[in-house]
């Protein structure tokens, strides 16, 4: 039952505002529908009839709109008309129909006050024409904000529990996957999209630039994933940008892992129920390149003073990364690698703090050279590489068989369409042929990559002396290479370095030793002289087990 407020202002022109989100549709009664809200507000105005209150005829109804922001079409019209003075009070059934955010409400209230607009809630039975109503309004909004924060926390808890259980916990479905038709929270691989994902990861290792890769993908005619919203609206299908590429490359869903936030900038990975598209080796290589690129952009010292190991060194004591730094002493640069924990906290945050750059670089280079002179160490590398290659070949061959089968199916589907197109050039046939052609390009690319990988793995299996030869070759050519080639070679050989004050306890983890192509050496008297190196960017290396190179024989 409404009560007429004798203290309320007279002769008010009342605009009714209603809102209903898509999520609320299935949860509310008919009384809280748009029509139900409107009827409730009309009754409230009718009880104020003796004060001369009248309904403004314009309808301001926001359907399928969240109250978490102010980007709503009907609300925008309401505010525009308020500024024009078309009414002098706004009626809502509940304040949360107008907004659920205390911050947004104060923004709205500022607009209302500037334009002499009052506000009344029909169900909560107050209006801002009285001081009591203003106090009541503030209290209600604070509880609405509190309830929203609780709901947000419940949602985060639910997402965390799902992630820990290996289930997909919401958001946009990533390129390469679709929702599993029968298993809730699981994903299925979409093969055509998965081939594009593999292509993106492998191409990034080659280009080492998200910006260049985005341009390359757009030039090739690739687009981001398309999907339909709950309202059946088509989304996605856009051109790639640097940000989109980086988000894709960093997404652990591709190695069948779910992420749980443990704190600021801290994440915990859990095994997911779906199958991976990318191997953990490829994924970790990509993350290292991304991290190294980020450091290169922010590090003047790396480019200026040719430091070789940026992005590879981690502190054994504080577990943070060690980044390149320098200081000037009498205009002479002192180069060193420093724990980021010391940078972010204080000089006492880590016992190690920093280490001279050139001393550490020389130690690492000399230890890799040291391997090449010890037959037992080389045999250990060769044995590990051989075992991994033998295990990997069947997997590669199985995927190759599948790709060849899909190529044959693609060609069988395309041939009759080509014949039909010659007789009747329908646009529908052209579209189908275009899609088949796109799929064929992806299949051909993946088949070529698989053939290259199989050939390399066969070489490892058939020629175990190759790794021995390449390690020795590293020793012979490294000192003759320019800085850029030295840095690239070290980054392709070394997975990570765990620094310790005791040089004998410094731990260096290597990838399988790659093929190093020996460039021609020109005679010193024959023009430019010296040595220029070229490394095959398409080479693929599997990670070795951790190898502590500090332990000498």
N, C-alpha and C positions, 0 to 999 in steps of 0.2 A: 504494500500500500504506500503510495507516494503522499507526502505532505507538502502543502503549498508554503513556501517560505515568505513570510510577510516582510522580511528584511531584504529580500532579493531585489535586484534592480528591475525597474519597470520597462515595459515596451521593448523587449529584446527580440531581435530577429535571429532565429536559431538555425544553424547549419548542422545537419546530422552526418557524422562520419562513422563508417563501419569498415571492418577489416577481418579477413579470414585467411589463414595460411593454408597451403596445400596439405601439410601434415595434420592440421587440426580437423580437416574435413571428415576423416574417418573416426575421430575421437569425440566429437561434440554431439549434443542433442540438437533438435530442430530449433530450439529457443535461442541457440547461439549462432545460428546460421546468419548470413547477411540480412535476410528478410526478418529473422527473429530479432536481431539487434535493432533493426530499423523500427519495428513495431514497439519495442520496449522504450525506445527514445521518444517516439511520438506520444506514447501514453504519459511519459514524464513531462513533456511540454504541455500536454492537455491539462495536467494538474496545476500548471503555472498560468493557466488562462486568465485568471483574475488579475495577474500582474501584467497582462497584455503581451504575453509571449506568443510569437508566431513562427511557423516553420518556413524556412527558406526553401523554395521548390527544387533547387539543384541537388542532384544525388552525388554523393562522394563515397563510392564503394570500391574498396581495394580487395579484389578476389585473388586468391593464391599468392598472397604477399606476406613476407615475414615481418614481424614487428621489431626485428633486430637492427634495422637500418631505416633511413628516411627516403630511400630511393623507390618511391611508390607513386604511380601515376595519379591516382585520386588525391593523395595527400599533397602532391605538388599543385594540383588545381585548387585544392582547399586553401593552401597558403597564398596562392596568387590572388584568389578572390578576397581573402582576408585583407591583403594589402590594399585592395581596391575599395574596401569598406562596404562590401555587399551584405554583410551580416555583422553582428557584434557579439555573438556567443557561439561556441562549438559544443555540441552535445554528443557524448559517446556512452555506450552502455557500461564499459569498464575502461579504466585508464590504460590498461595494457593493450586495448584496441588501437590506441593512438601510438604508443611506443612501449617497449619493454626495457628501455635503457634510460637510466637516470641522466646520463650525459646528454642523450638526444632530447629528453624532455626539456631540460633547461635551455637547450638551443631553440626548441619550439616555443617555450614560454617567453623567451626574449622577443621572438617575432610577434607573439600575441600581445605582449605588453606594449611594444612599440606602436602597434596598430589599434590599441584599445579593445582587444578581443578577450572575452572571458571564456572560461571552460567549466563544463559541468559533467559529472558522471551520473547517469541515471540510476544504475544499480547500487553504487556506493553512496548515493544520495548526498552529494555535496556539490558546491560550486564555488568558484573563486571570487564571487562578488562579496563574500564574507571572510573575515580573518580566520574563523574556525574552519571554513572550507579550504583555505590555503594551507593551514597546518595539517589537516586531514590528508590533503593531496600529497604533501611531502612525505608523510609517513607511509602512505600506500605505495608510492613509487619506490621508496627504499626497500620495502618488502618484496616488490616485484623484481627489483634488481637482485636481491638476495636469492629469490627463488630461481632466477635465470642462471645465476652463478652455480647454484646447487645442481641444476639440470646439466650444466656444462661439465661439471666435475663427474657426474654420473655417466655422461656420454664418454668422457675420457677414460674412466675406469673400465667401461664396457669394451672400448677399443683396445685397451691394454690387455685385458683378459683374452680377447679374441686373438690378438697378435701373439701372445705367449702360447696359445694353443695351436699356432701355425695357420690360423684362418685369416682370410682377407678382411681387413677391418674398415672397409668403406672408402669413399672417394672415387675419383675417376678410374675406370679400368685402364691399365697401362697398355700401350701399343704391344701387340704380340699375344695378348690374352683376352679371354672372354669369360663370363661367369659360367661355372659348371652347371649343366642342365639339371642334375639330380642331387649333387652334394653342396649343401648350403655352406658358404664361406670358402669354397674351393674355386680354383681357376682352371681353365683348360687352355691349351696352346692353340692359337690360330696360326697355322703353318705359314700362310702367305705373309702375315704381319711379322711372324717370328723371323723369317728370312731377312726382312728389312731391318729388324733389330740387330741381327748378327752382322749385317752389312754395315750398320752405323757404328757398332763397336769396333769392328776391324778397320774401318776407314778412319776412325778417330786415332787409332794407334799409328796409322800411316801419316795423317795430316797433323796430328798433335795440336789442333786448334778447333774449338767448338764453333767459332765464327766462320772459319773457312768451310767446315763440314756442313753447316746450315746452308751456306751459299751453294755448295756442291749438291746437296739433296734437292734444293729448290730448282736448280738448273736441270737436274735429272727428272723433275716432275713428280717427286714424292711429296706426300702430304701427311699431316698428323692424323691420329686416329679419329674416326667419326663415331658418334653414338647418339642415341635418342634419349631425351629427358623424359621424366614421368608424364609431361604434357605432350609427348610425341613430337617435340621440336628437335630438329637436327642440330647438333653441335659438333665442333671440331672440324677436321678436314681443312686445316689452315696450313699456310706455309711455315717452314721451320725457322726458328730464330735461335740465337746463341743460347738464350735462357732455356728454351724448350729442349735443346740438345743436351745441355748440361744436366737438367733435371732427369732426363731419360738415362743418361750415362751413370748417374749417381744412385739410381733406383735399385735397391737390393732385391726387389721382387724378381729380377731377372736371374738371380742365383738361388731362387727359391728360399728367400729369407724374409721374415717380417721384422719390423723395427719397433722397439719400445723405448720411449724417451725416459731416461733415468735422471735427467737433470739438464741444466743449461749446456747446450752443445754436446750432450752425452747420450749415446744411443746403445741399446742392447739388441743383438740379433738373435732370432729364434728360427729353427727349421720350419719351413712352410710345408703344406700338404701337396702343393702343385709341383710340377716338374720344371727344372730350370731351362732357360733358353740359352744363357751364356755360362761358360765354364768359370769357376772361381779364379782360375789363373788369368784369363782375359780380363775379368772384372777388376782384379787387383792391379793389373798393369795399367788399366785405364784410370783408376783412382790415383795411382802414383803420378801419372802424367798431369791429371787435373790439379793435384796438389802442388806439383812442381811448377806448373804454369802460373798458379796463383802466387807462389813465392817469387817467381821471376818478375811478375808485374810489380810487386811491392818491394823488390830488393834492388837498390841502386848498386850495392856492392858486388852482386853476382856479375852484372854486365861490365862494371867498371874495372874490377880486379880479377876477373876470370877464375872464380871459385868453381871447383869441379863437382862437389858432392852435395850441393843444395838439394833438399827434399829426401835425402837418403839416410840421414843420421838421427838416431834416437838416443836419449840419455838413459843409461842403465840405472841410475839412481832415482831420478824423479819421474821417469817414463815419458817425459815430454819430448817434442821434437826439438832438434838443435838447428837453428837457422844461421845464415851467413850474416856477419856483422863486421864492421871495421871502425877503427879510431885513428886519428892522426896524432903522431908524436913527433914534434919538430918537423911537421909537413911530410913525414914518412908514414905511410899507411901501415897499421898493424891489423892483420886479418885474422879473424877467429870465428868459430862456430859456437853459438851461445844457446843455452836452454831457454825455451820460450816461457817456461814457468818463472824463471828469474826476471824476464822482461815484463811479464804480466803481474808478478807479485813484488818481491824485493830481492836483493842480492843474497839474502840468507835462505831463500826458498829451496835452494838445491846445493848440495855439497860440491858438485862438479863445476857448476856455473858455466864454464867455457873451456875451449881448447884451441891452441894455435892451429889455424887452417892448413898452412902448408905442411906442417909436421904430420898431421893426420892424413892428408892426401898422399904424401909420400909413403907413409906406412901402409895404406891400403893398396896402392899401386905395387909396392914391393912385395906384398904378400900374395897378390894375384900372380905376379911374375914367379914368386917362390914355388907356387903349385906346379908350374910348367917344368920345373927341374926335378920333381919328385914323382917317380913312376907310381908308387903306391897310392898317392892322392889322386892322380889322374885316373887310375883304374877304378877308384871309388866313384868318381864322377861318371865315368863311362858305364859302369854297372847300373847306376841309378837311372841314367838316361835310357839305357837299353830296356830295362824293366818297364819304365813308363811308356816307351814307344810300343812295346809288344802289347801292353794293355790297351793302348789308345787306338791301334790300327783296326781292330774289329768294330769299334764304335764308329770310326770314320767311314769304314766300308759299308756298314749298315745304313748310315745316313745317305751315303752316295747312292745306294740301291734305291732308297726311297725317293730321292731327288730325280733319278733317271726315270722311275716309274711315273712320277708326276709330270715330268717333261713329255713323256710319250702320251699321257692322257691329255695334256694341254694341246699337243699337236693334233691329236684325233678330234678334239672339240673344234679346233680352229679351221681345219680343212673344209668341212661342209659349209661353214659360215662364209669362207672365202668364195666358194662356188655360188652361194646364194647372193652374195654381195655383187658379183659380176652380173647377175641377172636382174636383181632389184636392189638398188642402193639405198636400203632403209637405214635411218639413223640408229634404230635399235640394234641392228646387226653391227653397225660401226662401233657402237658403244661396247657391245659384248667382245668384239675383236680387240678393241683397245684395252679392255681389262685383261684379256688373255695374253696380250702382248706384254703388258706390264708384269704379269706373273711370270712369263717366260724369261724376261730380262733378269728378274730376281733369281729364278731357278738356275739360269745359266751362270750368273755371278757366283752363286753358292757352289755350284758344281765345279767351277774353276778353282775356287778356294779350297774345296775338299781335295781335288786332284793335287794341288800344290802341297797341302798338308800331308796327304798320303805319301807323296814322293819324298818329302823331307823325312817322314818317319821311317820309310823304307831305307833311306840312306843311313839313318842312325843304326838301324838293325843290321844292315848289310856291311856297314863300314865303321866299326867301333874306333878305328884309328883317327877318324875325322876330328873328334873332340880333342884328342891328344895333339894333333897337328895344329888346331886353332889356338889352343892355349899357348903353345910355343910361339905361334905367330904373333899373338898379343904381345909377348915379351919383346919380340924383335922390332915391331913397327910402332908401338905406342909412343915412344919418345919422339918419333919423327912426325907425329900428327899435329895439326893445328889445334888450338884450344877447343873449338866447337866440336871437332871430331873426337877428341879425347873425352870431353864431357858426355857426348852421345853414347860412346862405347861403354863408358863406366856405368851409365844409367841403364843400358841394356843388359849389362852383365850382373849388376848388383841389385838385389831385391831390397835389402836394408842393412844398415850398420848400427850395432848397439855399442855405444861408446862407454868405455870404462877408464878410470884413471890409470889402471895397470895395463900397459900396452899388450901384455900377454893374454888379457881377458877381453879384449875387443873382439866382438863377434860379427862376422861378415857373412850374410846369407846371399848366395848366388843363385841365379837362374841356370838352367842347362846352358853350357857354353855354346854360343851361336857360331854359324859359319862366318868367318872373317875373310872377305875377298881380298886377296893380296893385290894391290894396285901395281901397275908398272913403275919401276924405279928408273928415272932418267939419269943418265950420267951427269955428274956434277959439272962437267965442261960443256954439256949440251944444252945450253939455254937456261930455262928456269930451274932445272935440277930439283932435288928433294923428292918428297913423296906426297901424293894426294890420295886420300882414302875415299872409298865408296862402300856403303853398307846397304844390303838389300832390306828395304823397309818392310817387306812382306814376310820376313822371317818370323817363325813362331817358336817360342821357347816355353817349355814346361818348368815350373819351379822345382828345385831340388829340396830334399830335406835340409833343415838348418845345418849348416856346416861351420863349425867353429874353427876359423883359420888361425886363431891365436895359438892353438896347440901344435907346436912344431915337433917333428920327429927327432 
